Amino acid sequence: MRNRVPANPLLICAPSPELRARLEQLREAGYATTSVETAADSVNALGAAPFDLIIAEGLAVSGAIGRIRGATTRQVPLIVVSPAGDVEARIAFLEAGADDVISASFALEELQARVEALLIRTGKARPEGAANRGAGRIVTFFAPKGGVGTTTLAVNSAVLLAGGPEAMQGRAARVLLIDLDLQFGQVATHLNLAPRYDIADLCSDEQALVDPALAATYLTMHTSGVSILAGPSNPEADFRITVDQLEKALRILRPAFDHVLVDCGSRLDPRTLWMLEQADTHVFVIFPEIAALRATTLMLGFLAETATLRATTHLVVNHIFPKELLKTRDVENLLRAKPVAEIPYSEVDMIRAVNEGVPVVFSRPSSPASRAIQVLTVAIVGAEWRQRPSPGKGPAPRRGGLRLGRR
């Protein structure tokens, strides 16, 4: 097989162990495969995680193609494996809605060529070099003082990346949003979701921490295409989640996504510190008043002395009150860094967005606050959208330094 294919996530549905094993050989070409046995399992998998393409055994999906199509709002192309030599079955599957049909006697080269062609045709092919990245880019959102908008910015950035309003240019991305505010996280509230499972459930399931398909069932899909790993429904669960469990959870989930956004809240405990050390980009949210700026200065100093950080750091000023307590230039002078974005005061829009569970970049995409969040989102990933480089490993992380601004 040709060793060129980027790591698109594929869903395989095949009751036959022999056929399933043959289809799973697509992993050798760099695809990320998840396998299930029935159409019902496919529906569940599509509701839990994003896939770029489905390959299904004809017997498994006969009469169920419409149900599979309706399991997700994303347009996911479908290849059906038809019994060898059965022309009528091939025609029937195409009429039922399959995008392509391949004979069960396929050669692996033919299968890969069909997959590549369909991904290109539907605009889901990933650029050369993407497979070499190996995992989604991690962006953390944190503030040393609570109530300054980290969740709002994380949620809105996530839905923009997953294919938001016209103001965001570039292709939609596979996005995972993790709520790491382990006591009172509100990511699900901001998106009007009622997750069946949360991060505590995943971390307590040892089998899911080593099985990508099982781990994906702990995610909740938002209509924007963002996959959510919700915060604990019970604050008591906070004390049962360990750094080791978080490491396993991130390792098993990360390869299926382009971007992993993490709402870290405002508590700097060992788990938050570990996540900050894994990040490619930090977004530190600032409220422009003296106490918040002092807390930010102390935080930056603490991280520089105690953590091994390799990420670019972006500062964001969020005006959560109508009265301007400090001007942005005062913030720049005190922190000796220029904020990458400034979110204007917009109380009505923001409160309505949370109450309705609709991100402000969707409900009011042209508002000043939405425009500012779009600027932030482009700042943290915009260069990657424009060029899609294949980044090298870069220098080893250094203790005692934070890089402010763009990479």
C-alpha positions in Angstrom: 0.0 0.0 0.0 1.1 3.6 -0.6 2.4 5.3 2.5 1.0 8.8 1.8 -2.5 9.1 3.3 -3.1 11.7 6.0 -4.7 10.4 9.2 -8.4 10.9 8.5 -10.6 9.2 11.1 -12.6 6.4 9.4 -15.5 4.4 10.8 -15.6 0.7 9.8 -18.9 -1.3 10.2 -18.5 -5.0 9.5 -20.0 -8.0 11.3 -17.6 -10.3 9.5 -14.3 -10.5 11.5 -12.4 -11.4 8.3 -13.7 -8.4 6.4 -13.2 -6.1 9.4 -9.5 -7.2 9.6 -9.0 -6.5 5.9 -10.5 -3.1 6.2 -8.5 -2.3 9.3 -5.3 -2.6 7.2 -6.0 1.0 6.2 -4.2 1.8 9.4 -0.9 0.9 7.6 -1.6 3.8 5.3 -1.9 6.2 8.2 -5.7 6.3 8.6 -7.2 6.3 12.1 -9.8 3.5 12.1 -12.6 2.7 14.5 -14.4 -0.6 14.0 -18.0 -1.6 15.0 -20.1 -4.6 14.1 -23.7 -3.3 13.5 -25.5 -0.3 12.0 -26.8 0.6 15.5 -23.2 0.7 16.7 -22.4 3.0 13.8 -25.1 5.4 14.8 -23.8 5.5 18.3 -20.2 6.0 17.2 -21.2 8.9 14.8 -23.0 10.6 17.6 -20.0 10.5 19.9 -17.1 11.5 17.6 -16.4 13.0 14.2 -15.5 10.7 11.3 -14.5 11.7 7.7 -15.7 8.5 6.0 -17.7 5.3 6.7 -16.9 1.9 5.2 -19.7 -0.6 5.8 -20.3 -4.2 4.9 -23.5 -4.4 2.8 -25.2 -6.9 5.0 -24.7 -4.6 8.1 -26.3 -1.5 6.6 -28.9 -3.0 4.3 -32.0 -0.9 5.0 -30.2 1.3 7.5 -28.3 3.8 5.3 -30.8 6.5 6.0 -30.5 6.0 9.8 -26.7 6.2 9.6 -26.9 9.3 7.5 -29.2 10.9 10.1 -26.9 10.1 13.0 -24.8 13.2 12.5 -25.3 16.7 11.0 -21.9 16.4 9.2 -21.9 15.1 5.7 -20.0 11.9 6.0 -19.4 9.9 2.8 -20.2 6.2 2.8 -18.5 3.3 0.9 -20.5 0.0 1.0 -18.8 -3.3 0.5 -21.1 -5.4 -1.7 -21.1 -9.2 -2.3 -18.7 -10.1 -5.1 -20.4 -10.3 -8.5 -23.8 -9.0 -7.3 -24.5 -6.2 -9.7 -28.1 -5.7 -8.5 -26.9 -5.2 -4.9 -24.3 -2.6 -6.0 -27.1 -0.7 -7.8 -29.4 -1.0 -4.8 -26.8 0.4 -2.4 -26.1 3.4 -4.7 -29.8 4.1 -5.0 -30.2 3.9 -1.2 -27.6 6.7 -0.7 -24.1 5.1 -0.7 -21.5 7.4 -2.3 -19.5 4.4 -3.6 -19.7 0.6 -3.7 -16.8 -1.7 -3.8 -16.8 -5.5 -4.4 -15.9 -7.7 -1.4 -13.2 -9.2 -3.5 -11.3 -5.8 -3.5 -7.6 -5.5 -3.5 -6.1 -3.3 -0.8 -4.7 -0.9 -3.4 -8.2 -0.5 -4.9 -9.7 0.1 -1.5 -7.1 2.8 -0.6 -7.6 4.5 -4.0 -11.4 4.6 -3.5 -11.0 6.0 -0.1 -8.6 8.7 -1.2 -10.7 9.6 -4.2 -13.9 10.0 -2.1 -12.1 12.1 0.5 -10.8 14.4 -2.1 -14.2 14.6 -3.8 -16.0 15.6 -0.6 -13.3 18.0 0.5 -12.1 16.0 3.5 -8.7 15.0 2.2 -6.0 16.2 4.6 -2.9 17.9 3.3 0.4 16.2 2.8 2.3 16.0 6.0 -0.7 16.0 8.3 -0.2 12.4 9.3 3.3 13.2 10.5 1.9 15.5 13.2 0.4 12.5 15.0 -1.9 14.4 17.3 -4.2 17.4 17.6 -2.7 20.8 18.6 -3.4 21.7 22.2 -4.7 25.1 23.2 -5.3 25.9 26.9 -7.4 28.7 28.2 -6.6 29.8 31.8 -7.0 32.8 34.1 -5.6 33.2 37.7 -8.9 34.9 38.7 -12.3 33.3 38.0 -15.2 34.9 36.2 -13.2 36.6 33.5 -14.5 34.6 30.5 -12.2 31.6 29.9 -15.1 29.3 29.2 -16.8 31.8 26.9 -13.6 32.2 24.9 -12.8 28.5 24.8 -16.3 27.5 23.7 -16.6 30.2 21.0 -13.1 29.5 19.6 -14.0 25.8 19.5 -17.1 26.2 17.4 -15.4 28.7 15.1 -12.7 26.1 14.4 -15.2 23.4 13.8 -16.8 25.4 11.0 -18.4 28.6 12.3 -19.8 31.7 10.6 -18.5 33.1 7.3 -16.1 35.4 9.2 -13.8 32.5 9.8 -11.9 31.5 6.7 -10.5 28.1 6.0 -11.7 24.5 6.3 -13.6 23.1 9.2 -11.5 21.2 11.6 -12.0 18.3 13.9 -12.1 19.9 17.4 -12.2 18.4 20.9 -13.1 20.7 23.8 -12.2 19.5 27.2 -13.7 21.0 30.4 -10.9 20.8 32.9 -12.6 23.0 35.5 -13.1 19.8 37.5 -15.4 21.2 40.2 -17.8 23.7 38.5 -17.1 23.5 34.8 -19.8 25.0 32.6 -18.8 24.1 29.1 -21.9 22.0 28.6 -24.1 24.8 29.9 -22.7 27.2 27.4 -23.6 24.8 24.6 -27.0 23.7 26.0 -25.9 20.1 26.4 -26.8 17.5 28.9 -23.9 15.0 28.6 -24.5 11.4 29.5 -20.9 10.9 30.4 -18.1 13.2 31.6 -14.4 13.3 32.2 -14.6 11.6 35.5 -16.5 8.7 33.9 -13.8 8.3 31.3 -10.9 8.5 33.7 -12.5 5.8 35.9 -12.8 3.4 33.0 -9.5 1.6 32.6 -10.6 -0.2 29.4 -11.7 3.1 27.7 -8.3 4.7 28.5 -6.6 2.1 26.1 -9.4 1.7 23.5 -10.0 4.7 21.2 -13.5 3.5 20.1 -14.6 3.0 23.7 -13.1 6.4 24.8 -15.0 8.2 22.0 -18.3 7.0 23.5 -17.6 9.3 26.5 -17.7 12.4 24.3 -20.8 14.5 23.6 -21.2 15.9 20.1 -22.4 19.5 19.6 -24.3 20.5 16.5 -21.4 22.6 15.4 -19.3 19.5 15.1 -17.3 20.0 18.3 -16.8 17.0 20.4 -17.1 17.7 24.2 -15.4 16.0 27.1 -17.6 17.5 29.8 -16.6 18.5 33.3 -17.8 16.3 36.2 -21.5 16.5 37.0 -20.6 16.1 40.7 -17.8 18.3 42.2 -16.8 15.5 44.4 -15.4 13.6 41.4 -12.7 16.3 41.2 -10.7 14.5 43.9 -10.7 11.2 42.1 -9.1 12.4 38.8 -5.4 12.0 38.7 -2.7 13.3 36.4 -2.0 9.8 35.2 -5.6 9.3 34.2 -5.6 12.6 32.3 -2.4 11.7 30.5 -4.0 8.4 29.3 -7.2 10.2 28.3 -5.4 12.8 26.3 -3.2 10.1 24.6 -6.2 8.0 23.5 -8.4 10.9 22.3 -5.9 13.3 20.8 -5.0 11.5 17.5 -8.6 11.8 16.2 -8.6 15.7 16.3 -6.9 18.6 14.6 -7.3 20.8 17.7 -7.8 20.0 21.4 -9.0 23.1 23.3 -8.9 22.9 27.1 -10.8 25.1 29.5 -8.6 25.0 32.5 -10.6 27.4 34.6 -8.8 29.4 37.3 -7.3 26.8 39.7 -3.6 26.0 39.2 -3.3 22.5 40.6 -1.0 19.6 39.5 -3.5 18.5 36.8 -3.8 22.0 35.3 0.0 22.4 35.5 0.5 19.2 33.6 -2.0 20.2 30.9 -0.2 23.6 30.5 3.0 21.7 30.0 1.5 19.7 27.2 0.0 22.7 25.3 1.2 24.2 22.1 -0.5 27.5 22.8 -1.7 29.2 26.0 -4.5 31.7 26.1 -4.4 33.7 29.4 -7.5 35.8 29.9 -7.1 39.1 31.8 -9.6 41.5 33.3 -8.1 45.0 33.2 -7.9 45.9 36.9 -4.9 46.0 39.3 -5.7 42.8 41.3 -6.2 40.7 38.2 -3.0 42.0 36.6 -1.1 41.3 39.8 -2.4 37.8 39.8 -1.4 37.4 36.2 2.1 38.6 36.9 2.5 36.2 39.8 1.1 33.4 37.7 3.5 34.0 34.8 6.5 34.2 37.2 5.4 31.0 39.0 5.1 29.1 35.7 8.4 30.4 34.4 10.1 29.1 37.6 8.3 25.8 38.2 7.0 24.5 34.9 8.6 23.2 31.7 6.5 25.1 29.1 7.1 25.0 25.3 4.0 26.9 24.2 3.5 30.3 22.8 1.5 32.5 25.2 -1.2 34.8 24.1 -2.8 37.4 26.5 -6.4 38.4 25.9 -8.1 41.4 27.6 -11.7 40.7 28.3 -13.9 43.7 29.4 -16.6 42.2 31.6 -17.8 45.6 33.0 -18.9 48.7 31.1 -16.6 51.0 32.9 -13.0 50.9 31.7 -10.9 50.5 34.8 -7.5 50.4 33.0 -6.7 51.2 29.4 -5.1 48.5 27.3 -1.9 50.4 27.0 -1.7 50.3 30.9 -2.1 46.5 30.7 0.7 46.4 28.1 3.0 48.5 30.3 2.4 46.4 33.4 2.7 43.0 31.7 5.3 44.2 29.2 3.4 42.3 26.5 0.8 43.3 23.9 -2.5 41.4 24.1 -3.4 39.5 21.0 -7.1 40.4 21.3 -9.3 42.7 23.2 -12.9 41.6 23.9 -15.3 44.6 24.2 -17.9 44.8 26.9 -21.1 43.2 25.6 -23.2 42.2 28.6 -26.6 41.5 26.9 -25.1 39.4 24.0 -22.9 37.4 26.4 -25.6 36.7 29.0 -28.2 35.8 26.3 -25.7 33.5 24.7 -25.1 31.5 27.9 -28.8 31.5 28.9 -29.8 30.2 25.4 -26.8 27.8 25.1 -25.9 29.3 21.7 -22.3 30.7 21.4 -22.3 34.4 20.6 -20.3 33.8 17.4 -23.4 32.0 16.2 -26.2 34.1 17.6 -24.5 37.5 16.9 -21.6 36.8 14.4 -21.3 40.4 13.4 -21.2 41.8 16.9 -18.0 43.5 18.2 -17.5 40.7 20.7 -17.8 38.0 18.1 -15.4 39.9 15.8 -12.9 40.1 18.6 -13.2 36.4 19.3 -12.6 35.7 15.6 -9.4 37.7 15.8 -8.3 35.6 18.8 -9.1 32.3 17.0 -7.2 33.3 13.9 -4.3 34.4 16.1 -3.9 31.0 17.8 -4.3 28.8 14.8 -4.5 31.1 11.7 -1.0 30.5 10.5 -1.6 26.8 10.4 -4.8 27.2 8.4 -3.0 29.4 5.8 0.0 27.1 5.3 -0.6 23.8 6.9 3.1 23.2 7.5 4.6 20.0 8.7 6.3 21.3 11.8 9.4 19.8 13.2 10.0 18.9 16.7 11.8 22.2 17.4 14.2 22.8 20.3 13.8 21.0 23.6 11.6 22.7 26.1 13.4 25.1 28.4 12.6 25.7 32.0 12.1 29.3 33.1 10.8 31.1 29.9 7.4 32.1 28.5 7.2 33.2 24.9 4.6 36.0 24.4 3.0 36.6 21.1 3.0 34.7 17.8 5.3 31.8 17.1 
